[in-house]
């Protein structure tokens, strides 16, 4: 089960992370963002299961067609490193540990009219990210940032595998033209059979692409994936997403211990999840949620979550294996329309 809201690269500071929504060329040119889909749910994708081989793929009917992943030279020239706010974590209580996550999803979208200008990259440039921090198999603090970075007429769908301590970034990306496409509202990150991957979906339910790459630092091992966070932030390299006065963004972060219990792509694996409920919790970065790590990209939004305005969002469960938080952030910290807690 999943929820969808239409919404917003990445740089990690040791011992913070970022996110963005794509915009159509017309929206990107004006800095205008799409409206939030307030239906609350969409069905699982009718696409074939995600391929099990390393590579980058785009839809071909209901199947997947292989395309070239971006070269490291291309990435260095075109895609700045991205850098969250609230997120979902799994904890241990009285010896009982929440099931490790195998999939996470971040969604974001505007409620009413909104426009955005990136502090470095200009109108309509921003990123949508789903981020994880963990102690990896290299004995260091590591991160995987699953992102859609939107700007200059292209969505860059990436998995950034990062040694946070040494600031070594190893990205796998696939560029997709925004021409004729609705903006991306959902980014899904996953771990399966020694691989990690990223998928991106538009607010019209169209899956743009998926990539699969080796799990360099062991995110899928042991209980490593036990936090998941994301938001709508600057495009990359520490930039800031600056929203116009009166903007309201609905942001959602979900994580599950079963790949097929969450998200918009399906998997051929049969998961044997351990329950996440009731051992999930919510927190901000940096802090215990992300092992003290933090990203440097930002936005000018303030969470609106009842009174007082900045307390943590409420954890919700779609089922025993899937946890979710949903909150609205505005340029004032108060609702410009609708009512608390979501300004709907």
CORLINWO-V307488 format. One line per field, one symbol per residue. ss: DSSP state (H for helix, E for strand, - for the rest). phi: phi as a letter, one per 20 degrees, with the letter a starting at -180 (. if undefined). psi: psi as a letter, one per 40 degrees, with the letter a starting at -180 (. if undefined). A space follows every 50 residues. Layout:
ss=???
phi=???
psi=???
//
This chain:
ss=-----------EE-----------HHHHHH-E--E--------------- ----EEEEEE--EEEEE----HHHHHHH-------EEEEE-EE--EE--- --EEEEEEEE----EEEE---EE--EEEEEEEEEE-----EEEEEEEEEE E--EEEEEEEEEE----EEEEEEEEEE------EEEEEEEEE--EEEEEE EE----EEEEEEEE------------EEE--EE------EEEE----EEE EEEEEE--HHH------------------EEEEE---HHH---EE--EE- -EEE-----------EEEE--EEEEEEEEE--------------
phi=.bdccfbe.bbddee.cbbbdfcfgffffenfdfffedfnbcefgeffgg geegqdbcfcmedddfcfffffffgfeccffec.dfbdcdcdclnedfgf fcbcbccbaednebcbcffddnfmeacdcccccaeefemcfcbcdecddd rlncedeccedceffeledcecccecfegmdfffdccddbcblnccaccc cefeneefabccbgefdngeeldfecbbbaaecffrlmfdedefgnfcde ccccbbecgeebndddcefdecfefefdeebcbddfqggdlneaddfbbd dcfdcmcffdfffffccfafdcdbccbdccfdncfebmcfedmd
psi=hiihhhb.bhhhhi.iiiiiiiiidddddeeiiiihheddiiiiieiiih ieihaiiiigbeahhhihiiidddddddhihi.abiihihihhfehhihi ieiihhiiiihaiiiihhddeahehiihihiiiihaeeeihiihhhihhh ifehhhhihhhhhddefhhgihihhhheheiiihehhhiihhfeiiiiii iieeehhdiiihiigdefdeibfdgeihiiahaidifeihhhiiheihhh hhhiiiehdeeiaeiiieihigiiidhfeiiiiiiiaddffeiiieiiif ihihgahiefiiihhihdaeehiiihihhieeeiheiaiieef.
//
